[in-house]
Amino acid sequence: MRIPENLRKILIASAVFVTLIATAATTKPFFLWSKGIFTRVNLTEATFSVNGKVLNINGESFPVSKIDSITLSATSPKAPKTVIDFNTSKSNQLTVISMGSNSHSFRIKTSGTDPFLFTNSLSRSLPADSSVFTFEYRLISDQPIKLKAYFADPISESRSKILGDLEPTNLWKQASFDVFMEREELEWGKTGNYLRLDPGEIAGITLEIRFMYFRSPNEKELAEREDILASKQYIDNGKVRLGVDMKHGGSVFYFALSKDQKNLLNHFDEGRFIQQSYYGEVDGSRWNGQAWRWNPIQGGGCNGTTSQVRSSEITETSIHVVSIPVHWAYSYLMPELEMEELITLEGDVAHIHYIFRNDSQDATDHPYNSQEMPAVFIDYNYAHMKYYKGNKPWTNDELTDVVPGWPNESHNRTEEWSAYVNNADYGIGVYTPGTFNTTAYRFGNGNSPGERGSDCSYFAPIRQFDIAKGDVIQYDVYVTIGTIEEIRSRFYDINNRP
C-alpha cells in the first residue's frame, strides 16, 4: 500500500502518522527513503516520535523535507527525483543493458581490464548542496572493485577521483561518496556535465546499479567533510600563500602567489608533496613490483595510510608541526621516529626548517643512502628544469635547461638550487643550501597535468649519508615562485646573508 503524497506529508507532520501506520500493517515492515538511505523499519520493534518537522524512528532523525517515500510493502524503493541514468550506447570493454523502461536499473558485464561507461548529461544544474553521489548496487565478483569517476567534460586524470571500493554482494547494497571537493574545485554539476565511471580493472564481473543520483549530505557526512576541510591549513602574507595537509603530517601540498592563488605543486597521492623522506636498509618490503627499503615519509603510505600529527601551532604567517611518519611501502606508522617542520613566510619566499629524529629507544641504524632533501612534486605543465652547473657559481653565469625524462636522472649543480619553469620561464624554485646534486624525472604524457593530476614534474636535492640510532637531522629549504630571473635573484640574496 502506497501512501498518497499529500496525505503522507500530513501524517508525518503529526503523531497521527504513527497510529495509522501501526493500524494499517502491524505485522509488516515499512520502507522509508530519506536523505539517500533506504531504511527498513519493523513496526513491532520500532519506537516513533514526531518533533516539529522531524520524524524520529529508533532514535534516528528524519527531517520531513528529506523524506522521499514511504512504502508499506517489500517492493523496490522509489527512485529519487534527480535520478541519473547510463548512456547505454557508449562504453569500453563492457556491455551495459537497461533492465527495463524507466527502471533506472542497469546490468554491466566487463570484458577487459580497462572498462568504463558514461552517464547521460545532466538535464539541469544540480543544487549547490547536492554533492553526495549515491546509488544501489549488486556485484558478482570474487573480489572488491575500485570505482573511479571522471567529472566530465573534459575527461582527464586531473578531473578524476577514486571513489572507493564496492564489495561483492548478492543483495542490493547502498554506496555513497561525497564529492564536494570535486564539485567545487572542478565547477562540476552544471547542465550538460556528465560522469565517466570506471568499475575496476577486472574482466568478467557482473555489476548491477540502480537509482544513481546526487543528494545533500547527512549529519555524519557533514562532520566528515568538516574534518577534511579543517585538515587543510593555509598561511598568507599577501605575497605568497602556502598550504599544509594536517592529515598528512603537515606536508606542503599548496604553494601559490597570493594574487592569483594558482597552486604550482602536485598532490596526486600520499607520496606527492613537498615533504621529508629518508631511505635505509632493505627490509623485505615491495612497492610497484620491486624490492623496497626502510622509507619513512611525512605524507603517508602507498596504500593510503596517513601520518599522524603529534602537535601543531599555526599563526598568520607560520606553521609548526610535529608528526609520526609512515613507511611508504609497508604503510604502517613508525612511532619510533619523529618529523618536525617550521615554516615561515619571508616576503616572496617560504622558508622551511626540517628536523628528523631517529633517537628513540626503538630506533635502528641504517646504511649510507641517497636522501631526498626534500622530495618536491610540481605541476606537469612546468617542464623545464633550470640550474647552474658551471665553475663560476653565484655570478649569474648561464643556466642549464633540461626537460627530464623517465625514470630518474641525476644532475650535478654548483649553485644549490633548481627550478621548474614553463615556456615563458615562469615557475617555482627550491633552494637547499649544502646540496650539490639533484635527482629528477617527469611522469606521464601530459594528459593529466595540474595539482591533482597523475602526471607530474619531480626533483629532489640529494645528499648521501647513513642514519644512525641517535641521529637528529636538520636542514633548511627555501621555495619561491616567479620568473627564472626573480627566482635566482632571491636565492642569491639568501646565499649572501651573513
DAURHU-V196278 format. One record per residue. RES is the residue in one letter. SS is DSSP state (hx for helix, st for strand, lp for the rest). PSI is psi in degrees with one decimal (NA if undefined). Layout:
{{RES SS PSI} {RES SS PSI}}
This chain:
{{M lp 126.4} {R st 126.6} {I lp 126.6} {P lp 149.7} {E hx -46.7} {N hx -40.3} {L hx -36.5} {R hx -46.5} {K hx -36.0} {I hx -42.9} {L hx -42.9} {I hx -35.0} {A lp -2.2} {S lp 163.9} {A lp -15.5} {V hx -26.9} {F hx -46.6} {V hx -44.9} {T hx -45.0} {L hx -43.9} {I hx -45.2} {A hx -36.7} {T hx -38.3} {A hx -32.5} {A lp 72.7} {T lp -21.4} {T lp 0.6} {K lp 152.7} {P st 161.8} {F st 161.2} {F st 126.5} {L st 123.8} {W st 112.9} {S st 132.4} {K lp 34.4} {G lp 5.5} {I st 129.3} {F st 109.2} {T st 129.5} {R st 128.7} {V st 121.6} {N st 117.7} {L hx -37.1} {T hx -15.2} {E hx -0.8} {A lp 150.2} {T lp 139.1} {F st 153.2} {S st 153.4} {V st 124.9} {N st 96.9} {G lp -116.2} {K lp 23.4} {V st 129.4} {L st 126.7} {N st 123.7} {I st 118.5} {N lp 38.0} {G lp -5.6} {E st 136.8} {S st 135.7} {F st 100.1} {P st 135.2} {V hx -38.0} {S hx -17.9} {K hx -2.2} {I st 120.4} {D st -36.8} {S st 155.2} {I st 125.6} {T st 128.4} {L lp 53.7} {S lp 174.7} {A lp 23.0} {T lp 170.5} {S lp 148.8} {P lp 155.1} {K lp 139.1} {A lp 138.4} {P lp 162.5} {K lp -28.4} {T lp 28.9} {V lp 141.7} {I st 132.4} {D lp 166.0} {F st 151.3} {N st 102.2} {T st -5.6} {S st -0.9} {K st 116.6} {S st 174.6} {N st 128.2} {Q lp 38.3} {L st 163.3} {T st 141.2} {V st 127.2} {I st 131.9} {S st 135.7} {M lp 7.6} {G lp 154.4} {S lp 132.3} {N lp 19.1} {S lp -18.9} {H lp 33.0} {S st 136.3} {F st 144.4} {R st 127.5} {I st 130.5} {K st 121.4} {T st 145.1} {S lp 0.8} {G lp -174.4} {T lp 6.0} {D lp 58.3} {P lp 143.2} {F st 158.1} {L st 172.1} {F st 148.2} {T st 163.7} {N lp 156.3} {S lp 149.3} {L lp 130.8} {S lp -14.7} {R lp 158.6} {S lp 143.0} {L lp 147.7} {P lp 152.2} {A lp -32.7} {D lp 2.4} {S lp 89.0} {S lp 6.7} {V st 112.6} {F st 120.8} {T st 142.5} {F st 169.2} {E st 149.2} {Y st 159.3} {R st 137.4} {L st 119.8} {I st 102.8} {S lp 156.5} {D lp 5.0} {Q lp 159.4} {P lp 159.2} {I st 151.2} {K st 117.4} {L st 128.8} {K st 142.6} {A st 140.3} {Y st 131.0} {F st 93.4} {A st 154.8} {D lp 144.1} {P lp 176.4} {I lp 116.3} {S lp 161.1} {E hx -31.4} {S hx -12.6} {R hx 30.6} {S st 163.7} {K st 134.7} {I st 110.2} {L st -43.1} {G st -173.0} {D st 143.2} {L st 124.5} {E lp 145.5} {P lp 136.7} {T st 139.3} {N st -13.0} {L st 153.5} {W st 131.4} {K st 142.6} {Q st 143.2} {A st 136.0} {S st 134.7} {F st 124.5} {D st 119.4} {V lp 36.5} {F hx -34.2} {M hx -42.0} {E hx -41.1} {R hx -41.2} {E hx -52.2} {E hx -34.8} {L lp -0.6} {E lp 45.9} {W lp 149.3} {G lp 10.7} {K lp 163.3} {T lp 129.3} {G lp -17.6} {N lp 157.2} {Y st 172.1} {L st 144.3} {R st 128.3} {L st 131.5} {D st 104.7} {P st 68.9} {G lp -167.3} {E lp 39.2} {I lp 127.1} {A lp 147.5} {G lp 9.8} {I lp 157.1} {T st 123.9} {L st 124.5} {E st 134.2} {I st 137.6} {R st 156.3} {F st 56.5} {M st 130.8} {Y st 171.3} {F st 136.6} {R st 171.5} {S lp 154.6} {P lp 150.2} {N lp -178.5} {E hx -40.5} {K hx -43.5} {E hx -36.2} {L hx -40.3} {A hx -42.2} {E hx -38.5} {R hx -45.2} {E hx -34.9} {D hx -41.4} {I hx -46.1} {L hx -38.3} {A hx -21.9} {S hx -18.7} {K st 114.0} {Q st 135.9} {Y st 149.2} {I st 148.4} {D st 125.6} {N lp 14.0} {G lp -14.0} {K lp -48.0} {V st 153.6} {R st 128.1} {L st 138.7} {G st 141.3} {V st 153.1} {D st 109.0} {M hx -16.2} {K hx -7.5} {H hx 44.7} {G lp 19.1} {G lp 17.4} {S st 145.2} {V st 116.5} {F st -9.3} {Y st 130.3} {F st 124.0} {A st 165.0} {L st 143.4} {S lp -34.9} {K lp -30.3} {D lp -16.9} {Q lp 36.6} {K lp 113.4} {N lp 127.6} {L lp -4.5} {L st 164.6} {N lp 132.5} {H lp 59.3} {F lp -37.6} {D lp -173.0} {E lp -19.8} {G lp -8.4} {R lp 93.0} {F lp 177.7} {I st 114.2} {Q st 162.6} {Q st 143.0} {S st 133.6} {Y lp 158.9} {Y lp 143.2} {G lp -138.7} {E lp 153.2} {V st 128.4} {D st 16.3} {G st -5.9} {S st 159.2} {R st 144.6} {W st 137.4} {N lp 37.2} {G lp 10.7} {Q st 157.3} {A st 138.4} {W st -168.6} {R st 174.8} {W lp 120.2} {N lp 78.5} {P st 130.0} {I st 159.7} {Q lp -33.9} {G lp -40.5} {G st -175.0} {G lp 169.4} {C lp -19.5} {N lp 11.6} {G lp -4.3} {T lp 131.4} {T st 153.1} {S lp 171.7} {Q st 136.8} {V st 127.0} {R st -38.3} {S st 156.0} {S st 152.9} {E st 123.3} {I st 126.9} {T lp -170.2} {E lp -32.4} {T lp 17.2} {S st 152.8} {I st 131.4} {H st 118.2} {V st 135.0} {V st 128.9} {S st 163.6} {I st 121.9} {P lp 174.8} {V st 141.3} {H st 121.8} {W lp -51.6} {A lp -43.7} {Y lp -25.7} {S lp 38.9} {Y lp 153.7} {L st 149.4} {M lp 75.6} {P lp -12.4} {E lp -7.6} {L lp 162.1} {E st 135.2} {M st 141.2} {E st 145.2} {E st 142.4} {L st 117.3} {I st 130.3} {T st 148.0} {L st 124.6} {E st 88.6} {G lp -121.5} {D lp 4.9} {V st 138.2} {A st 126.4} {H st 120.2} {I st 124.9} {H st 119.0} {Y st 143.7} {I st 132.6} {F st 126.1} {R st 121.0} {N st 48.4} {D lp 18.6} {S lp 173.9} {Q lp -32.4} {D lp 4.9} {A lp 157.9} {T lp 166.9} {D lp 147.6} {H st 139.8} {P st 172.1} {Y st 127.7} {N st 163.6} {S st 131.9} {Q st 134.6} {E st 129.9} {M st 64.9} {P st -171.3} {A st 136.3} {V st 124.5} {F st 129.4} {I st 154.3} {D st 132.1} {Y lp -25.0} {N lp -14.0} {Y lp 99.0} {A lp -26.4} {H st 117.4} {M st 122.5} {K st 139.2} {Y st 173.0} {Y lp 130.3} {K lp 10.0} {G lp -173.1} {N lp 16.7} {K lp 61.0} {P lp 150.4} {W lp 34.9} {T lp 12.9} {N lp 29.1} {D lp 166.6} {E lp 137.8} {L lp 156.9} {T st 139.5} {D st 116.1} {V st 153.7} {V lp 101.2} {P lp 153.5} {G lp -151.2} {W lp 134.0} {P lp -145.3} {N lp 141.6} {E st 152.9} {S st 134.5} {H st 124.2} {N st 144.1} {R lp 154.7} {T lp -10.8} {E lp 134.0} {E lp 43.3} {W st 158.4} {S st 158.7} {A st 146.6} {Y st 124.4} {V st 163.8} {N lp -169.7} {N lp -17.6} {A lp 12.1} {D lp 34.5} {Y st 135.2} {G st -142.4} {I st 137.0} {G st 150.8} {V st 127.2} {Y st 117.5} {T lp 97.8} {P lp 136.0} {G lp 3.2} {T lp 125.4} {F lp 15.6} {N st 147.9} {T st 136.9} {T st 142.3} {A st 153.4} {Y st 166.2} {R st 130.1} {F st 133.6} {G lp 178.9} {N lp 11.0} {G lp -0.6} {N lp -14.8} {S lp 65.7} {P lp -170.1} {G lp 176.0} {E lp -25.2} {R lp 9.7} {G lp 161.1} {S lp -20.6} {D lp 150.1} {C st 161.8} {S st 136.4} {Y st 142.0} {F st 162.0} {A st 124.3} {P st 137.6} {I st 134.9} {R st 154.3} {Q st 123.0} {F st 162.2} {D st 168.1} {I st 107.9} {A lp 155.5} {K lp 131.7} {G lp -11.1} {D st 141.9} {V st 113.6} {I st 130.6} {Q st 143.2} {Y st 165.0} {D st 146.9} {V st 140.6} {Y st 133.2} {V st 136.5} {T st 161.3} {I st 139.6} {G st -165.6} {T st 163.0} {I hx -32.9} {E hx -41.3} {E hx -43.2} {I hx -48.5} {R hx -42.1} {S hx -42.1} {R hx -40.2} {F hx -32.8} {Y hx -41.8} {D hx -41.1} {I hx -41.9} {N hx -30.6} {N lp -0.8} {R lp 142.6} {P lp NA}}
